[in-house]
Amino acid sequence: MLNTDEQLNQQPAPVTTPAETSQTSAGEGDSVGAEQDQAGNWGIFNIFKAFREYNQGNRLYKRERYDQALIHYQIAVKLKPDSWAAWLRLGNTLRKLKQYKQALGAYDRAIKLRPRNYWPWTFRGMTLSKLERYEEAIASFDKALTMEPNNFEAWYERGLALEASLQFEAAAASYKRAIEIKPNISALWYHQGNALMNDDRYSEAVASLDRAVKLEPANYEAWFHRGEMLMSQHRYVDAIASYDKALELQPASFKAIFNRGIALQKLHRYNDAIACYDQVIQLQPNDYEAWFYKGMALKSGWPKTALLSLDRALEINPESPAIWIGRGQTLLDLKEYKSAIASFDRATQLNSNFPEAWLGRAVALFQLRRYPEAIIACDNALQVQPNFLEAWNQRGLTLERLGRYEDALKAYDKVIQTTVLTLELADQVGLQRGMALELLKRDEEAVMAYRKLVRQKPDNFQAWVKLGQVLARLGQYVQAVDAFSEAIAIWPDNYQIWLEQGAILEKLDRYQDAIAAYDRLIKIKPDYWEAWVRRGQAFEQIALYQEAFNSYGIALELSEQPQPSPIIAHRERVRRKLVDM
């Protein structure tokens, strides 16, 4: 951070002996002359005594012994009450001691004695900022700048006051002016970056923070806020690199670790994200957000464990609608629909303006075949957010089950025709349009919709998966494999996509490749019994019966299917083949 006091090495000495006149630095001559002219009014003895007290105060101030420095400056101004610079130093000391109102009085005395000097006005503005009297502080800085437009400290402090009063555009302009005068001070670029961030000018903010860390690589705050800016631009890989730099400087920064986890989660790197959240929890055991985000990361592959994490978050903060929604979504994955409805209902009781809660309730009611109630829940979601595409899609699905096909088509048309306002909304529209076309059994058009989407956003995991599924349904297995491979490159730890890839590879008689896919899946989720079954079937196709027998055996141990299980039939068939060999 910029230490304004350290930058101000040109403050005048308030009481100077005739012998030191020749050593006075530039800008101090007026003070010295004025003091010497008045020497006869208060006696040579007081001159030297005041000078001695002032110098002692300076030495103590430099050593940050402000309490003791204060005593000497008070004596100095008592001996020479018309020494503007002594009052200035007294004000600075009082400000360091956080005695802001008394500091203001000292600066006002300095201004009265020397109204055309910009330093008292600058320090006065800083003190007013400490008192959160920002409008007066800005006026004081403006006064200083009329006297010295190149006073970069005043421009900087003015920017801080503007930023504190939420005038971000003006703050950024003030920092810019300071930078024009002193372009090589990291703190100026850092604060400009913050102001630009708060003004939603993210690209410019990143550029400012890039300059800040280049000038001062050890600036933790700049690396941290740079990560935030990159997250806002969906540049998650770059954001992680920025947080890594911040953590090199402050390894125990739970905020940087937490944000790093969110960036990893955005990249579907759930295991790494969970590791970050665990670190945060170790540092901050009662951080409900860490427990919540950990639960949402676990939800992708371990919904039962996710539920435990979400319940812990609710123990800490039971009034958070977002956590109740996440809990409900996890219960949907576990097919515990009645419990899911209870969670979504709790979320709407806390805040009825979360459309995700109404949608979740609609999905659960749909699964319970309570279709009229599901329609009402969809309508509630759409009342909160009229362009909520998932709600329109769910409404269409539900209307189909009620046999209201014309109304269902209108809901799907709404998805397809929704105006694309943002990149994120464009992704949703593209996916929903493809899904609507699938529901209408127009698979060739769905393929075109998904291909268009992945051309626009090549890292859209869901679009690649949907494209692969439709291509497989059309019997275009080679292209389906290519689509699934793209999805795997984006999210390699998603076990379900490996299962789909393996199944299509079997369709192409590429059994060794299919086995490799199942092996990768099992490495991610060893207890997934369906993968062991598919692995056994692939081994059986290439007459590796012992391996097939072993795979079926593991699947049988893991399976929760009621007896007699089809796995037993697979295993018995292979056992007979082994006997016949």
C-alpha positions as CSV (number, residue, x, y, z in Angstrom):
1,M,0.0,0.0,0.0
2,L,1.1,3.5,-0.6
3,N,2.3,5.2,2.5
4,T,1.7,8.9,1.9
5,D,3.7,10.0,4.9
6,E,6.8,8.2,3.6
7,Q,6.3,9.9,0.2
8,L,6.3,13.3,1.8
9,N,9.9,13.9,2.4
10,Q,9.8,17.5,1.4
11,Q,7.9,18.9,4.5
12,P,9.5,22.0,5.8
13,A,11.3,22.2,9.1
14,P,9.2,24.6,11.3
15,V,12.0,26.3,13.2
16,T,15.4,26.8,11.6
17,T,18.5,28.6,13.1
18,P,20.3,31.1,11.0
19,A,23.2,28.7,10.8
20,E,21.0,26.1,9.0
21,T,19.5,28.5,6.5
22,S,21.9,27.5,3.8
23,Q,21.0,23.8,4.3
24,T,17.2,24.3,3.9
25,S,15.8,22.1,1.1
26,A,13.9,23.5,-1.9
27,G,10.4,24.6,-1.0
28,E,11.3,25.4,2.6
29,G,12.7,28.9,2.2
30,D,9.5,30.7,2.8
31,S,9.0,29.0,6.1
32,V,12.5,29.8,7.2
33,G,12.3,33.4,6.2
34,A,8.9,33.9,8.0
35,E,10.2,32.3,11.1
36,Q,13.4,34.4,11.2
37,D,11.5,37.6,10.6
38,Q,9.6,37.0,13.8
39,A,12.6,36.0,16.0
40,G,12.6,39.3,17.7
41,N,9.0,38.9,18.8
42,W,9.6,35.9,21.0
43,G,13.3,35.8,21.8
44,I,16.3,33.9,20.6
45,F,16.1,31.6,23.6
46,N,12.7,30.3,22.6
47,I,13.9,29.9,19.0
48,F,16.6,27.5,20.0
49,K,14.4,25.8,22.6
50,A,11.5,25.3,20.1
51,F,14.0,24.1,17.5
52,R,15.4,21.6,19.9
53,E,11.9,20.3,20.9
54,Y,10.9,20.1,17.2
55,N,14.1,18.1,16.2
56,Q,13.6,15.7,19.1
57,G,10.0,15.2,18.0
58,N,11.2,14.5,14.4
59,R,13.7,11.9,15.7
60,L,11.0,10.1,17.7
61,Y,8.4,10.4,14.9
62,K,10.9,8.7,12.5
63,R,11.2,5.9,15.0
64,E,7.4,5.6,15.2
65,R,7.4,6.6,18.9
66,Y,4.4,8.9,18.3
67,D,3.3,9.2,21.9
68,Q,6.7,10.7,22.9
69,A,7.0,12.8,19.7
70,L,3.6,14.3,20.5
71,I,4.9,15.8,23.8
72,H,7.8,17.5,22.0
73,Y,5.7,18.9,19.2
74,Q,3.2,20.3,21.7
75,I,6.0,22.1,23.5
76,A,7.3,23.4,20.1
77,V,3.9,25.0,19.2
78,K,3.5,26.4,22.7
79,L,6.9,28.1,22.4
80,K,6.2,29.3,18.9
81,P,2.5,29.3,18.2
82,D,2.9,30.9,14.8
83,S,5.0,28.1,13.3
84,W,2.8,26.6,10.7
85,A,5.1,23.7,10.0
86,A,5.2,22.7,13.7
87,W,1.4,22.6,13.7
88,L,1.7,20.4,10.6
89,R,3.9,18.0,12.3
90,L,1.7,18.0,15.4
91,G,-1.3,17.2,13.2
92,N,0.6,14.3,11.5
93,T,1.5,12.8,14.9
94,L,-2.1,13.1,16.2
95,R,-3.3,11.4,13.0
96,K,-0.9,8.6,13.6
97,L,-2.3,8.2,17.1
98,K,-5.8,8.2,15.6
99,Q,-6.7,11.4,17.4
100,Y,-8.4,12.7,14.3
101,K,-10.4,15.5,15.6
102,Q,-7.4,17.0,17.4
103,A,-5.4,16.5,14.2
104,L,-7.9,18.5,12.3
105,G,-7.5,21.4,14.7
106,A,-3.7,21.3,14.2
107,Y,-4.0,21.3,10.4
108,D,-6.5,24.2,10.6
109,R,-4.0,26.2,12.6
110,A,-1.3,25.4,9.9
111,I,-3.7,26.5,7.1
112,K,-4.5,29.7,8.9
113,L,-0.8,30.5,9.2
114,R,0.1,29.4,5.6
115,P,-3.1,29.1,3.5
116,R,-1.3,28.8,0.2
117,N,0.7,25.7,1.1
118,Y,-0.8,22.5,-0.2
119,W,0.5,20.1,2.5
120,P,-1.9,21.1,5.3
121,W,-4.8,20.8,2.9
122,T,-3.6,17.4,1.8
123,F,-3.2,16.1,5.3
124,R,-6.5,17.7,6.4
125,G,-8.3,15.7,3.6
126,M,-6.6,12.5,4.7
127,T,-7.9,13.1,8.3
128,L,-11.4,13.9,7.2
129,S,-11.4,10.6,5.3
130,K,-10.5,8.8,8.5
131,L,-13.5,10.4,10.0
132,E,-15.6,9.2,7.0
133,R,-16.4,12.8,6.1
134,Y,-15.6,12.1,2.5
135,E,-17.3,15.1,0.9
136,E,-15.3,17.5,3.0
137,A,-12.1,15.4,2.4
138,I,-12.6,15.6,-1.4
139,A,-13.0,19.4,-1.1
140,S,-9.8,19.6,0.9
141,F,-7.9,17.6,-1.7
142,D,-9.3,19.8,-4.4
143,K,-8.1,22.9,-2.6
144,A,-4.6,21.4,-2.3
145,L,-4.6,20.5,-6.1
146,T,-5.5,24.1,-7.1
147,M,-2.2,25.1,-5.4
148,E,-0.1,22.2,-6.7
149,P,-1.8,20.2,-9.6
150,N,1.2,17.8,-9.7
151,N,0.7,16.7,-6.0
152,F,0.2,13.0,-6.8
153,E,-0.4,12.2,-3.1
154,A,-3.5,14.4,-3.1
155,W,-4.7,12.8,-6.3
156,Y,-4.2,9.4,-4.8
157,E,-5.9,10.2,-1.4
158,R,-8.7,11.9,-3.3
159,G,-9.2,8.7,-5.2
160,L,-9.4,6.7,-2.0
161,A,-12.1,9.2,-0.6
162,L,-14.1,8.9,-3.9
163,E,-13.8,5.1,-3.8
164,A,-15.0,5.0,-0.2
165,S,-18.0,7.1,-1.1
166,L,-18.8,4.7,-4.0
167,Q,-17.9,7.2,-6.8
168,F,-15.8,4.6,-8.7
169,E,-15.6,6.3,-12.1
170,A,-14.3,9.5,-10.5
171,A,-12.0,7.5,-8.3
172,A,-10.4,5.8,-11.3
173,A,-9.9,9.1,-13.0
174,S,-8.2,10.5,-9.9
175,Y,-5.9,7.5,-9.7
176,K,-5.2,7.9,-13.4
177,R,-4.0,11.5,-12.8
178,A,-1.7,10.3,-10.0
179,I,-0.3,7.7,-12.3
180,E,0.4,10.3,-15.0
181,I,2.6,12.1,-12.4
182,K,4.2,9.0,-10.8
183,P,3.8,6.0,-13.1
184,N,6.0,3.6,-11.2
185,I,4.2,3.3,-7.9
186,S,2.5,-0.1,-7.6
187,A,-0.1,1.1,-5.1
188,L,-1.5,3.6,-7.6
189,W,-2.1,1.0,-10.2
190,Y,-3.5,-1.4,-7.6
191,H,-6.1,1.1,-6.4
192,Q,-7.0,2.1,-9.9
193,G,-7.6,-1.5,-10.7
194,N,-10.0,-1.8,-7.7
195,A,-11.9,1.3,-8.7
196,L,-12.2,0.0,-12.3
197,M,-13.4,-3.4,-11.0
198,N,-16.1,-1.7,-8.9
199,D,-17.1,0.3,-12.0
200,D,-17.5,-3.1,-13.9
201,R,-14.6,-2.2,-16.3
202,Y,-12.9,-5.6,-15.9
203,S,-10.5,-5.6,-18.8
204,E,-9.1,-2.3,-17.8
205,A,-9.0,-3.5,-14.1
206,V,-6.9,-6.5,-15.1
207,A,-4.5,-4.3,-17.1
208,S,-4.0,-2.0,-14.1
209,L,-3.4,-4.9,-11.7
210,D,-1.0,-6.4,-14.3
211,R,1.0,-3.2,-14.0
212,A,0.8,-3.3,-10.2
213,V,2.3,-6.8,-9.9
214,K,4.9,-6.0,-12.5
215,L,6.1,-3.1,-10.4
216,E,5.7,-4.9,-7.1
217,P,5.7,-8.7,-7.5
218,A,5.2,-9.2,-3.7
219,N,1.9,-7.3,-3.7
220,Y,-0.5,-9.9,-2.3
221,E,-3.6,-7.8,-2.6
222,A,-2.9,-7.0,-6.3
223,W,-2.5,-10.7,-7.1
224,F,-5.7,-11.6,-5.2
225,H,-7.8,-8.9,-6.8
226,R,-6.4,-9.7,-10.2
227,G,-7.7,-13.2,-9.7
228,E,-11.1,-11.8,-8.9
229,M,-11.1,-9.8,-12.1
230,L,-10.1,-12.8,-14.2
231,M,-12.9,-14.8,-12.6
232,S,-15.3,-12.1,-13.7
233,Q,-14.1,-12.5,-17.2
234,H,-14.5,-16.3,-17.0
235,R,-10.7,-16.7,-17.4
236,Y,-10.5,-19.4,-14.7
237,V,-7.1,-20.8,-15.6
238,D,-5.5,-17.4,-15.5
239,A,-7.3,-16.7,-12.2
240,I,-5.9,-19.8,-10.6
241,A,-2.4,-18.8,-11.6
242,S,-3.0,-15.4,-10.0
243,Y,-4.3,-17.0,-6.8
244,D,-1.2,-19.2,-6.8
245,K,1.0,-16.1,-6.8
246,A,-1.0,-14.6,-3.9
247,L,-0.7,-17.9,-1.9
248,E,3.1,-17.9,-2.4
249,L,3.1,-14.6,-0.5
250,Q,0.4,-15.5,2.0
251,P,0.0,-19.3,2.2
252,A,-2.6,-19.2,4.9
253,S,-4.9,-16.8,3.1
254,F,-8.2,-18.6,3.3
255,K,-9.9,-16.1,0.9
256,A,-7.3,-16.9,-1.9
257,I,-7.7,-20.6,-1.2
258,F,-11.5,-20.4,-1.3
259,N,-11.5,-18.4,-4.6
260,R,-9.0,-20.8,-6.1
261,G,-11.5,-23.6,-5.3
262,I,-14.3,-21.8,-7.0
263,A,-12.2,-21.3,-10.2
264,L,-11.3,-25.0,-10.1
265,Q,-14.9,-25.9,-9.7
266,K,-15.8,-23.8,-12.7
267,L,-13.3,-25.9,-14.7
268,H,-15.0,-29.1,-13.4
269,R,-11.8,-30.0,-11.5
270,Y,-13.9,-31.1,-8.5
271,N,-11.3,-33.1,-6.6
272,D,-8.9,-30.1,-6.6
273,A,-11.7,-27.7,-5.7
274,I,-12.7,-30.0,-2.7
275,A,-9.1,-30.0,-1.6
276,C,-9.1,-26.2,-1.5
277,Y,-12.4,-26.1,0.5
278,D,-10.9,-28.6,3.0
279,Q,-8.0,-26.2,3.5
280,V,-10.4,-23.3,4.1
281,I,-12.3,-25.5,6.6
282,Q,-9.1,-26.4,8.4
283,L,-8.3,-22.7,8.8
284,Q,-12.0,-21.5,9.3
285,P,-14.0,-24.5,10.7
286,N,-17.2,-22.4,10.9
287,D,-17.0,-21.0,7.4
288,Y,-20.5,-22.0,6.1
289,E,-19.6,-20.9,2.5
290,A,-16.7,-23.3,2.4
291,W,-18.9,-26.2,3.6
292,F,-21.6,-25.1,1.0
293,Y,-19.2,-25.0,-1.9
294,K,-17.6,-28.2,-0.9
295,G,-21.0,-29.8,-0.9
296,M,-21.8,-28.5,-4.4
297,A,-18.4,-29.8,-5.7
298,L,-19.1,-33.2,-4.1
299,K,-22.6,-33.3,-5.6
300,S,-21.2,-34.0,-9.1
301,G,-20.0,-37.5,-8.1
302,W,-20.6,-38.1,-4.5
303,P,-24.1,-36.9,-3.6
304,K,-24.4,-38.7,-0.3
305,T,-21.2,-37.2,1.0
306,A,-22.3,-33.8,-0.5
307,L,-25.4,-34.0,1.7
308,L,-23.3,-34.3,4.8
309,S,-21.3,-31.2,3.9
310,L,-24.4,-29.2,3.1
311,D,-26.0,-30.2,6.4
312,R,-22.9,-28.9,8.2
313,A,-23.3,-25.6,6.3
314,L,-26.9,-25.4,7.5
315,E,-25.9,-26.1,11.1
316,I,-23.7,-23.0,10.9
317,N,-26.2,-20.9,8.9
318,P,-29.7,-22.3,8.7
319,E,-31.1,-19.1,7.2
320,S,-29.4,-19.4,3.8
321,P,-31.8,-20.0,0.9
322,A,-28.8,-21.0,-1.3
323,I,-27.8,-23.8,0.9
324,W,-31.3,-25.2,1.1
325,I,-31.5,-25.0,-2.7
326,G,-28.2,-26.9,-3.0
327,R,-29.5,-29.5,-0.5
328,G,-32.6,-29.9,-2.5
329,Q,-30.7,-30.3,-5.8
330,T,-28.5,-33.0,-4.2
331,L,-31.6,-34.8,-2.9
332,L,-32.9,-34.8,-6.5
333,D,-29.8,-36.5,-7.7
334,L,-30.4,-39.1,-4.9
335,K,-34.0,-39.5,-6.1
336,E,-35.3,-38.5,-2.7
337,Y,-38.0,-36.3,-4.1
338,K,-40.2,-35.7,-1.1
339,S,-37.1,-34.7,1.0
340,A,-36.0,-32.5,-1.9
341,I,-39.4,-30.7,-1.9
342,A,-39.1,-30.0,1.8
343,S,-35.7,-28.4,1.2
344,F,-36.9,-26.3,-1.7
345,D,-40.0,-25.2,0.4
346,R,-37.7,-24.1,3.2
347,A,-35.7,-22.0,0.7
348,T,-38.9,-20.3,-0.6
349,Q,-40.1,-19.7,3.0
350,L,-36.8,-17.8,3.6
351,N,-36.9,-15.9,0.3
352,S,-39.5,-16.6,-2.4
353,N,-37.5,-14.7,-5.1
354,F,-35.1,-17.6,-5.9
355,P,-36.4,-19.1,-9.1
356,E,-34.0,-22.1,-8.7
357,A,-36.0,-23.1,-5.6
358,W,-39.3,-23.1,-7.5
359,L,-37.7,-25.0,-10.4
360,G,-36.3,-27.6,-8.1
361,R,-39.7,-28.1,-6.5
362,A,-41.2,-28.5,-10.0
363,V,-38.7,-31.2,-11.0
364,A,-39.3,-33.1,-7.8
365,L,-43.1,-32.9,-8.2
366,F,-42.7,-34.0,-11.9
367,Q,-40.8,-37.1,-10.7
368,L,-43.6,-37.8,-8.3
369,R,-46.1,-37.5,-11.1
370,R,-47.8,-34.6,-9.4
371,Y,-48.0,-32.7,-12.7
372,P,-50.5,-29.9,-11.9
373,E,-48.5,-28.9,-8.8
374,A,-45.3,-29.0,-11.0
375,I,-46.9,-26.5,-13.4
376,I,-47.7,-24.1,-10.6
377,A,-44.1,-24.3,-9.4
378,C,-42.8,-23.6,-12.9
379,D,-45.1,-20.6,-13.1
380,N,-43.9,-19.3,-9.8
381,A,-40.3,-19.6,-11.1
382,L,-41.2,-17.7,-14.3
383,Q,-43.0,-15.0,-12.3
384,V,-39.7,-14.3,-10.6
385,Q,-37.6,-14.7,-13.7
386,P,-39.6,-14.6,-17.0
387,N,-36.7,-15.8,-19.2
388,F,-35.7,-18.7,-16.9
389,L,-35.1,-21.2,-19.7
390,E,-34.9,-24.3,-17.5
391,A,-38.3,-23.4,-16.1
392,W,-39.8,-23.1,-19.5
393,N,-38.3,-26.4,-20.5
394,Q,-39.6,-28.1,-17.4
395,R,-43.0,-26.6,-18.0
396,G,-43.0,-28.1,-21.5
397,L,-42.0,-31.5,-20.2
398,T,-44.8,-31.4,-17.6
399,L,-47.4,-30.3,-20.1
400,E,-46.5,-33.2,-22.4
401,R,-47.2,-35.6,-19.5
402,L,-50.6,-34.0,-19.1
403,G,-51.3,-34.5,-22.9
404,R,-51.3,-30.7,-23.5
405,Y,-49.0,-30.9,-26.5
406,E,-49.9,-27.6,-28.0
407,D,-49.1,-25.8,-24.8
408,A,-45.9,-27.8,-24.5
409,L,-44.8,-26.7,-27.9
410,K,-45.4,-23.1,-26.9
411,A,-43.1,-23.6,-23.9
412,Y,-40.4,-25.1,-26.2
413,D,-40.8,-22.3,-28.7
414,K,-40.3,-19.9,-25.8
415,V,-36.9,-21.5,-25.1
416,I,-35.9,-21.5,-28.8
417,Q,-37.1,-17.9,-29.4
418,T,-35.7,-16.4,-26.2
419,T,-33.6,-13.3,-27.0
420,V,-29.9,-13.9,-26.6
421,L,-28.7,-11.1,-24.3
422,T,-25.4,-12.5,-22.9
423,L,-22.8,-15.1,-23.6
424,E,-24.0,-17.1,-20.6
425,L,-27.6,-16.9,-21.7
426,A,-26.6,-17.8,-25.3
427,D,-25.1,-21.1,-23.9
428,Q,-28.3,-21.8,-22.1
429,V,-30.5,-21.0,-25.1
430,G,-28.3,-23.2,-27.3
431,L,-28.6,-26.2,-25.0
432,Q,-32.3,-25.7,-24.4
433,R,-32.9,-25.4,-28.1
434,G,-31.1,-28.6,-28.8
435,M,-33.0,-30.4,-25.9
436,A,-36.3,-29.0,-27.2
437,L,-35.5,-30.4,-30.7
438,E,-34.7,-33.8,-29.1
439,L,-38.0,-33.8,-27.3
440,L,-39.7,-33.1,-30.6
441,K,-37.7,-36.1,-32.1
442,R,-35.9,-33.8,-34.5
443,D,-32.4,-35.2,-33.9
444,E,-30.7,-34.0,-37.1
445,E,-31.7,-30.4,-36.2
446,A,-30.6,-31.0,-32.6
447,V,-27.1,-32.0,-33.9
448,M,-26.9,-28.7,-35.9
449,A,-27.9,-26.8,-32.7
450,Y,-25.2,-28.4,-30.6
451,R,-22.6,-28.1,-33.3
452,K,-23.4,-24.4,-33.5
453,L,-23.0,-24.0,-29.8
454,V,-19.6,-25.7,-29.5
455,R,-18.3,-23.6,-32.4
456,Q,-19.3,-20.5,-30.4
457,K,-18.0,-21.9,-27.1
458,P,-15.6,-24.8,-27.6
459,D,-15.3,-25.5,-23.8
460,N,-19.0,-26.1,-23.3
461,F,-18.9,-29.5,-21.7
462,Q,-22.7,-30.1,-21.7
463,A,-23.0,-29.2,-25.4
464,W,-20.3,-31.8,-26.4
465,V,-22.0,-34.5,-24.3
466,K,-25.4,-33.8,-25.8
467,L,-23.9,-33.8,-29.3
468,G,-22.3,-37.1,-28.6
469,Q,-25.5,-38.6,-27.3
470,V,-27.6,-37.5,-30.3
471,L,-24.9,-38.7,-32.7
472,A,-24.9,-42.1,-31.0
473,R,-28.7,-42.3,-31.2
474,L,-28.4,-41.6,-35.0
475,G,-25.8,-44.4,-35.3
476,Q,-23.0,-42.0,-36.1
477,Y,-20.6,-43.7,-33.7
478,V,-17.3,-42.3,-34.9
479,Q,-18.5,-38.8,-34.6
480,A,-20.0,-39.5,-31.3
481,V,-16.7,-40.8,-30.0
482,D,-15.0,-37.6,-31.2
483,A,-17.7,-35.5,-29.4
484,F,-17.3,-37.4,-26.1
485,S,-13.5,-37.1,-26.4
486,E,-13.9,-33.3,-26.5
487,A,-16.1,-33.4,-23.4
488,I,-13.5,-35.6,-21.7
489,A,-10.8,-33.1,-22.5
490,I,-12.8,-30.4,-20.7
491,W,-13.8,-32.5,-17.7
492,P,-11.6,-35.6,-17.4
493,D,-12.8,-36.5,-13.9
494,N,-16.5,-36.9,-14.9
495,Y,-17.0,-40.7,-14.6
496,Q,-20.3,-40.7,-16.5
497,I,-18.8,-39.5,-19.7
498,W,-16.2,-42.3,-19.6
499,L,-19.1,-44.8,-19.4
500,E,-20.8,-43.3,-22.4
501,Q,-17.5,-43.2,-24.3
502,G,-16.9,-46.9,-23.5
503,A,-20.3,-47.9,-24.6
504,I,-19.9,-46.2,-28.0
505,L,-16.4,-47.7,-28.5
506,E,-18.0,-51.2,-28.0
507,K,-20.4,-50.3,-30.7
508,L,-17.4,-49.8,-33.0
509,D,-15.9,-53.2,-31.8
510,R,-13.0,-51.2,-30.2
511,Y,-13.1,-53.3,-27.1
512,Q,-9.6,-52.6,-25.9
513,D,-10.3,-48.9,-26.1
514,A,-13.6,-49.5,-24.3
515,I,-11.8,-51.4,-21.5
516,A,-9.3,-48.5,-21.1
517,A,-12.3,-46.1,-20.8
518,Y,-13.9,-48.3,-18.1
519,D,-10.5,-48.5,-16.3
520,R,-10.3,-44.7,-16.2
521,L,-13.9,-44.5,-14.9
522,I,-13.1,-47.0,-12.1
523,K,-10.0,-45.1,-11.1
524,I,-12.3,-42.0,-10.6
525,K,-15.2,-44.0,-9.0
526,P,-14.1,-47.5,-7.9
527,D,-17.5,-48.4,-6.4
528,Y,-19.4,-47.8,-9.6
529,W,-20.7,-51.3,-10.2
530,E,-22.1,-50.6,-13.7
531,A,-18.6,-49.8,-14.9
532,W,-17.4,-53.2,-13.7
533,V,-20.2,-54.9,-15.5
534,R,-19.4,-53.1,-18.8
535,R,-15.8,-53.9,-18.3
536,G,-16.6,-57.6,-17.9
537,Q,-18.8,-57.6,-21.1
538,A,-15.9,-56.0,-23.1
539,F,-13.5,-58.6,-21.8
540,E,-16.0,-61.3,-22.7
541,Q,-16.2,-60.0,-26.3
542,I,-12.5,-60.5,-26.8
543,A,-12.5,-63.9,-25.1
544,L,-10.6,-62.8,-22.0
545,Y,-12.9,-64.8,-19.8
546,Q,-10.9,-64.8,-16.5
547,E,-10.7,-61.0,-16.6
548,A,-14.5,-60.9,-17.4
549,F,-15.2,-63.3,-14.5
550,N,-13.2,-61.2,-12.1
551,S,-15.0,-58.0,-13.2
552,Y,-18.4,-59.5,-12.8
553,G,-17.4,-60.7,-9.3
554,I,-16.5,-57.2,-8.2
555,A,-19.7,-55.8,-9.7
556,L,-21.7,-58.4,-7.8
557,E,-20.0,-57.4,-4.5
558,L,-20.7,-53.7,-5.2
559,S,-24.2,-54.0,-6.7
560,E,-27.2,-53.1,-4.6
561,Q,-29.6,-54.8,-7.1
562,P,-32.1,-57.3,-5.7
563,Q,-31.4,-61.0,-6.1
564,P,-31.3,-62.8,-8.4
565,S,-29.1,-60.2,-10.1
566,P,-28.5,-60.2,-13.9
567,I,-24.8,-60.0,-12.9
568,I,-25.0,-63.5,-11.6
569,A,-26.1,-64.7,-15.0
570,H,-23.2,-62.9,-16.7
571,R,-20.8,-64.4,-14.2
572,E,-22.2,-67.9,-14.5
573,R,-22.0,-67.8,-18.3
574,V,-18.4,-66.8,-18.2
575,R,-17.7,-69.5,-15.6
576,R,-19.0,-72.2,-18.0
577,K,-16.8,-70.8,-20.7
578,L,-13.8,-71.1,-18.5
579,V,-14.7,-74.7,-17.6
580,D,-15.1,-75.6,-21.3
581,M,-11.6,-74.2,-22.2
